[in-house]
Amino acid sequence: MTAEMDRLLAIMARLRDPETGCEWDVAQDFASIAPYTIEEAYEVADAIERSDLQDLKGELGDLLLQVVFHARMAEEMGAFSFADVARAISEKMEARHPHIFGSEGGTMGEARWEDLKAAERAQSGQQSAMDGVARALPALLRAEKLQKRAARDGFDWPDREGPAAKVTEEMQELAEAGDASREEEAGDLLFAAVNLVRAYGIAPEAALRRANDKFEARYRAMEAKAEDFASLDIDAQESLWQAVKKDGL
């Protein structure tokens, strides 16, 4: 294991060599590589969702390469190395599992986990409950995390009726919005919808992903039933939609 990790680190060092390395790799920086890092994380998730372990092995390697790439660039700047990254996460995991690596005992529930993370934020100088929620997260997932942080401080609806009414209110405001405020009102509606879904104990990101998959499957089924789906009028297309729904899609 150590030999293979050393090999990967050596490969990246060679690729980044300013004189003998790869021109593309040498030209990269943190900002230019970040989109690839995000993409590789999604490809890992996709392999997991498809239960393709062979593909998962490859995608995990691609994601690991991203970590090595960022660490190598940081090492060249004299900021930190891959070893520092590994050490930092090891220390964090031990600190976040005192019932395993310490003497506190007990079990790890979501509340305890969040308390430990909150203590870490306080130690690092973060003061707001909103600190540490990455802006680069998908907007739906970030909305859920922001709302959960607020809920930990008691800023949350006591029941489902509150967020349901808020969705209705935001729908009306979007309908009445002018050009200048329409995007803002659309965002408020989506944010309110996340709150309502969360009130049912459902992860909004997972729910929307499932809805996306269902819509795609139904649309492909409609295309398969029609010789030229795009040429059909809306009534014919709707009939096909109802037909594929009856087929169990």
N, C-alpha and C positions, 0 to 999 in steps of 0.2 A: 504493500500500500504506500509506504513512504517513498519507495523507488519510483512508483508511477506518478506520485504527486511531484516529486523532484523533477521528473522528466517533463511534466507539463509546465512547470515553472521555468525550466530551462528553454523549452520551446518558445514560450512567450518572450523571454529575455532576448532570444535570438531574433525573433520577429520584430522586436522593438529597437534593435541595434541601429543607431542613426546612420551607420556607414554600410553595414552589410545586411540589414534587415529588409523586410517587405515595405515597399513605399507606402502602401495603404495603411498598414498597421502603425507605422511610424507617424503618419499624418494625423492619427486620431487623438482625441482628447476625451475628457469625462462626458462632456455634453454630446459629442457626436456618437459615443458608444451607448449612452443611456437608452435611446430608443430600442437598440438591439437587445439590451438587457431585459427590458419590459417585454419585448416580443418573445424572447426565449422563455420567460416565466409563463407566459400564456400558452406556449407550445407544450411545456411540461404539463400544465393543467389539462390541455386538450388530450394528451396521451393517456393521462389518468382517467379522464372521462370516457375514453374509448376502450379502457382496460387493455391497452396495448403495451405490455411490459417491455417488449423488445424496443419499441419506439421510445418508451419512457427512459430506458437506459441511454439512448443517444441524446435525447433532449436534456436529460440531467447533465450529461457531459457538456452540451452546448451552454447550459446555464453556468456550470462551474467555470467554463472558459471565460465567461463574462466577469466573474469575480476575480479570476486571475488577472485578466486584462486591466481592470480598474486598480487592483493592488499593485501591479507592475508600474503603472503610470504614477501612482502615489509614491512608490519607492524611488522612482527616478527623480521626483521632486524633493525627496528627503522627508516626506511626511509620515509614511508608515509602510510596512511590508505585508506580504500575505501572512507571515507568521504572526504579525500583530493583529491582523483581522481574526485569525483562528483563535488567538489567545483571548481577544476581547469577547468573542461570542461564547467561548468556554466559560469565562468568568461570569458572563451574564446569565447563562443557563444554570450554573451552580447557584448563583444568587437568587434566581427566580424559582428554584426548587429546594427551599430550605428543608422541606419534609423528606427529601431524598438525600441531599448532600450535607444537611445540617442536623441539628438536634431538636427541631421544633415539633416534628411529628405531624399528625393530621393528614388531610387529603387536600388536593388542589382543585378548588372550584373556580368558577369564573370570577366571583367577587374577590377571592384571595389573589388570583392572578392580576386583576386590575389594580388591587391595592399595592402589590409589589411594583407594578409598572408605574403607578403614580408616585411611589417613593423614589424610583429612579429618576423620574422627571424633575422632582423637587431637588434631588441631589445635583442634577445637571443645571440647575438654575431656571428651569421652566416654571412659570407661575400660573399660567392660564390652563384650565381644563382642556382647552382647544389645542394647546401646544403638542406637537409631535404627530398630528394627523397629516400625513403627507399630501401635499397639493397635487402630486403626480398620480394619485390613486384614481381609478375610474370614478367619475362623478357620482354614480349611484352608490358605490361602496363607500366613498368619502362622506356622502350625506348620512348614511347609516351610522358611520363611526362618530361623526360630529353629534348626532342625536343621542347616541349611547353615552357619550361623554357628558352631555348636558343632563341626561336622565340620572346619571350617578350623583349629580348635585341636586336632584329633586325637581329639575326643570323638565317636566314631562306631563303628558295628559294622564289623568287617573284611570281613564277607561277608553274604549274604542270610539265612543260617541264623539269625543272631542276632535280627534284627527279626522273622523269621517265628515264632520261638519266643516272642518277646515278645507278639505278637498272640494266640497261643494262651493264654499266661498271663493276659493281660488279659481275654480272653473268659471264662475260668474265674472270675476275680475279679468280673467283672460279674454272672455267674450266681449267685454266692454273696453278693453285696452286699445289705445291708439298705437300707431306705428312706433312711436318713441319708447313705449313701455311694454310692448307685446312680448319681447324676449324675456324681460325681467319677470313678467307675470307667468310666462310659461315655465320658467325656472322655479317660481314659487309653487306652482301646481305640482311639478315633479317632486319637489322637496316634501310637500304635504303628502303626496302619495307614498313616498318612502316611509313617512311617519305612520301612516295608516297600516301599511303592510307589516311594519315592525311591531305594531300593537297586537297583531295576530300571532306574533312569535315566528314570523317567516323572514328568512334572509332575502331582502329585495333582489340582490344580485343573482342569487340562485334561481329565484322565481322568474325573473326576466329572461335568464338564460334558457330556462325550460320553455318559456313562451316563444322565444325566438326559434328554438328547435322545432316546436310544434307547428309554428307558422310556416317554416321552411319546408317541413315534410308535407304539409297540406298543399302548399303551392306547387311543389314538384309533382304531387299526385294529380293536381288539376292539369298541369302541363301534359302529363302522360295520358290523360283521358281525352284531351283535345288535340286535333291536328295542328291548329294554330291558335293557341290560347289568346295571344295578344290581339288577334283580329276580332274576337268575340265582343259583343256589347256587354255592358255591366250586368244586365239581367241574366244573360247566359253564363257569365263568369260566376255570378252569385249562385246559380243553380248547381254549377260544378262544385263550388265551395261547400254547399249543403250536402252534396253527394259524397264528397270525400270525408266529411264529418260523420256521415252515417256508416261509412266503411270502417270507422273506429280510429281515424287519425285525429 
